[in-house]
Amino acid sequence: MIGNTLTSQPASPLAAPPLPAAQRVAGLGRLFCGKSGGRTRLRRLYQDGSAKIRLPAVQGDPLEAVLINTAGGLTGGDRLGWTVEVGADASAAVTTQACEKIYRAAADRAETSVNLRVGPGGRIAWLPQETIVFDRAAFARTLDVELGDDAEALVLEAALFGRLAMCERTTNGSFHDRWRVRQGGALIHAEDFRLGPDIAATLQRPAATGGALAVATLLLVSPQAESLLEPARAIIGDPAIGGWGGASFWRVGRSGKLLARLCAGDGYQLRKRLVPLVELLNGRAGLPKLWSL
């Protein structure tokens, strides 16, 4: 029969073979530092794949580290991990060489994991530059912080869902940012920020950002946090700078935490408030050298 004859024919030798799996980004960077000779010094450094760490020369504390993803961005299936451990009474400030770009994902999602450990009396400032989320990107980030007794931390994450200067807007996609912060083994801060699949519609809601494309969250865990609340609110609420947001304070054991959230129409307006706010909350260490307006 014709049907049987057709189905029994061998496959054409000209049939296209299946496409090979695309090579994915895999990077892992680990930095360990401790107090020695009156200042914070590098103890161990590990780099693998696209994850690189550079240490600019500085005078005194904190030790500064710059994280680099040599892949130039992330897309579906990429994996990037960072671990920073600060010893007792040591101090470190960590930033990134540039904004991390999350590109459109054909399949799967890009993932980044951050693990920060600070010994008793130590301090860390986690101050990466903004994450730029492109349309139809899929991204998940986990941030886990473990603080010893009397340790301090300043943690920042900022994201841009479009760049107006480039006529770009993030309409659809998936974004998930998960934070867990513990001190002395006790959970003191937890949050999950999710957007998608209709990112643009969610951002338009008054309970979200009211249409703002740039957002940032800063968390300061420190005994001095309460004294910085009103100065932080003055920066966030300054109408001459643009954007909006808020800040609150909670007492946490012998320490305290200040949480600030900012929204702005674009990345430039966001940085106009982020720069003075980070300078305020980071004390004498100020702003990372790579940051600028």
Residue pairs with C-beta under 8 A, 6 or more apart in sequence:
22 77
24 77
24 78
24 79
25 49
25 50
25 69
25 71
25 74
25 75
25 78
25 79
25 80
26 48
26 49
26 50
26 78
26 79
26 80
27 48
27 49
27 50
27 51
27 69
27 70
27 71
27 79
27 80
27 81
28 46
28 47
28 48
28 49
28 51
28 80
28 81
28 82
29 46
29 47
29 48
29 51
29 52
29 53
29 67
29 81
29 82
29 83
30 44
30 45
30 46
30 82
30 83
30 84
30 85
31 42
31 44
31 45
31 46
31 53
31 65
31 83
31 84
31 85
31 92
31 94
32 42
32 43
32 44
32 45
32 85
32 87
33 40
33 41
33 42
33 43
33 63
33 85
33 86
33 87
33 90
33 92
34 40
34 41
34 43
34 86
34 87
34 88
34 90
34 119
35 41
35 87
35 88
35 89
35 90
39 60
39 61
39 63
40 61
40 62
40 63
40 86
40 87
40 90
40 91
40 92
41 63
42 55
42 63
43 87
45 53
47 53
50 69
50 70
50 71
50 80
51 67
51 68
51 69
51 70
51 80
51 81
51 82
52 67
52 68
52 69
52 70
53 65
53 66
53 67
53 68
54 65
54 66
54 68
54 97
55 63
55 64
55 65
55 66
56 64
56 66
56 289
58 64
61 90
61 91
61 285
62 91
62 92
62 93
62 123
62 125
62 285
63 90
63 91
63 92
63 93
64 92
64 93
64 94
64 95
64 288
64 289
65 84
65 92
65 93
65 94
65 95
66 94
66 95
66 96
66 97
66 290
67 82
67 94
67 95
67 96
67 97
67 128
68 96
68 97
69 80
69 96
69 100
71 78
72 101
73 100
73 101
73 102
73 103
74 80
74 100
74 101
74 102
74 103
74 110
74 112
74 139
75 102
75 103
75 104
75 105
75 106
75 110
75 137
76 105
76 106
76 107
76 108
76 109
76 110
76 138
77 105
77 107
77 108
77 109
77 110
78 110
78 111
79 110
79 111
79 112
80 110
80 111
80 112
80 113
81 112
81 113
81 114
81 115
82 112
82 113
82 114
82 115
83 114
83 115
83 116
83 117
84 92
84 94
84 115
84 116
84 117
84 124
84 126
85 116
85 117
85 118
86 92
86 116
86 117
86 118
86 119
86 122
86 123
86 124
87 119
87 122
88 119
88 120
88 121
88 122
88 148
89 119
89 120
89 121
89 122
90 119
90 122
90 123
91 122
91 123
91 124
91 285
92 123
92 124
92 125
93 124
93 125
93 127
93 282
93 285
93 288
94 124
94 125
94 126
94 127
94 128
95 127
95 128
95 129
95 288
95 290
95 291
96 128
96 129
96 290
97 290
98 129
99 129
99 130
99 131
99 132
99 160
100 112
100 128
100 129
100 130
100 131
100 132
101 131
101 132
101 134
102 110
102 131
102 132
102 133
102 134
102 137
102 139
103 134
103 137
104 134
104 135
104 136
104 137
105 136
105 137
105 138
105 173
108 138
109 138
109 139
109 140
109 174
110 137
110 138
110 139
110 140
111 139
111 140
111 141
111 142
112 139
112 140
112 141
112 142
113 141
113 142
113 144
114 126
114 141
114 142
114 143
114 144
115 144
116 124
116 126
116 143
116 144
116 145
116 146
116 153
116 155
117 145
117 146
118 124
118 145
118 146
118 147
118 148
118 151
118 152
118 153
119 148
119 151
120 148
120 149
120 150
120 151
121 148
121 149
121 150
121 151
122 148
122 151
122 152
123 151
123 152
123 153
124 151
124 152
124 153
124 154
125 153
125 154
125 282
125 285
126 143
126 145
126 153
126 154
126 155
126 156
127 154
127 156
127 278
127 282
127 288
127 291
128 156
128 157
129 158
129 290
129 291
130 158
130 159
130 160
130 214
130 216
130 267
130 270
131 139
131 141
131 157
131 158
131 159
131 160
132 159
132 160
132 163
132 267
133 139
133 159
133 160
133 161
133 170
133 173
133 175
133 199
134 168
134 170
134 173
135 162
135 168
135 169
135 170
135 171
135 172
135 173
136 171
136 172
136 173
137 170
137 173
137 174
137 175
138 173
138 174
138 196
139 173
139 174
139 175
139 176
140 174
140 175
140 176
140 178
141 157
141 176
141 177
141 178
142 178
142 180
143 155
143 157
143 177
143 178
143 179
143 180
144 180
144 181
145 153
145 155
145 179
145 180
145 181
145 182
146 182
146 183
147 153
147 181
147 182
147 183
147 184
147 221
148 183
148 184
149 183
149 184
149 254
150 223
150 254
150 255
151 183
151 221
152 220
152 221
152 222
152 223
152 255
153 181
153 219
153 220
153 221
153 222
154 218
154 219
154 220
154 221
154 222
154 278
154 281
154 282
155 179
155 181
155 218
155 219
155 220
156 216
156 217
156 218
156 219
156 274
156 278
157 177
157 179
157 216
157 217
158 214
158 215
158 216
158 217
158 262
158 270
158 274
159 175
159 177
159 214
159 215
159 216
160 213
160 214
160 266
160 267
160 270
161 169
161 170
161 175
161 195
161 199
161 200
161 203
161 213
161 214
161 215
162 168
162 169
162 170
162 213
163 266
163 267
164 213
164 265
164 266
165 266
165 268
169 200
169 213
170 199
170 200
170 213
171 198
171 199
171 200
172 196
172 197
172 198
172 199
172 200
173 195
173 196
173 197
173 199
174 195
174 196
174 197
175 193
175 194
175 195
175 196
175 199
176 192
176 193
176 194
176 195
176 196
177 191
177 192
177 193
177 194
178 191
178 192
178 193
179 189
179 190
179 191
179 192
179 219
180 187
180 189
180 190
181 187
181 188
181 189
181 190
181 219
181 221
182 188
183 221
183 252
183 253
183 255
184 253
186 253
188 221
188 252
188 253
188 257
189 219
189 221
189 257
189 259
191 217
193 217
195 202
195 203
196 202
202 208
203 209
203 211
203 212
203 213
204 210
204 211
209 215
209 263
210 263
211 265
212 243
212 244
212 263
212 264
212 265
213 264
213 265
213 266
214 243
214 263
214 264
214 265
214 266
214 267
214 269
214 270
215 261
215 262
215 263
215 264
215 270
216 261
216 262
216 270
216 274
217 259
217 260
217 261
217 262
218 258
218 259
218 260
218 261
218 262
218 277
218 278
218 281
219 257
219 258
219 259
219 260
220 228
220 257
220 258
220 259
220 260
220 281
221 252
221 255
221 256
221 257
222 255
222 256
222 258
223 254
223 255
223 256
224 283
225 249
225 255
225 256
225 257
225 258
226 249
226 251
226 256
226 258
228 258
228 280
228 281
229 247
229 248
229 249
229 258
231 280
232 247
232 258
232 260
232 277
232 280
232 281
233 246
233 247
235 241
235 273
235 276
235 277
235 280
236 244
236 245
236 246
236 247
236 260
236 262
236 273
236 277
237 244
237 245
238 273
241 269
241 272
241 273
242 264
242 265
242 269
242 272
242 273
243 262
243 263
243 264
243 265
243 269
243 270
243 272
243 273
244 262
244 263
244 264
245 260
245 261
245 262
245 263
245 273
246 260
246 261
247 258
247 259
247 260
247 261
248 258
248 259
249 256
249 257
249 258
249 259
250 256
250 257
250 259
258 281
260 277
260 281
262 270
262 273
262 274
262 277
263 270
264 270
264 272
264 273
268 293
271 293
272 293
275 287
275 291
275 293
278 286
278 287
278 291
279 286
279 287
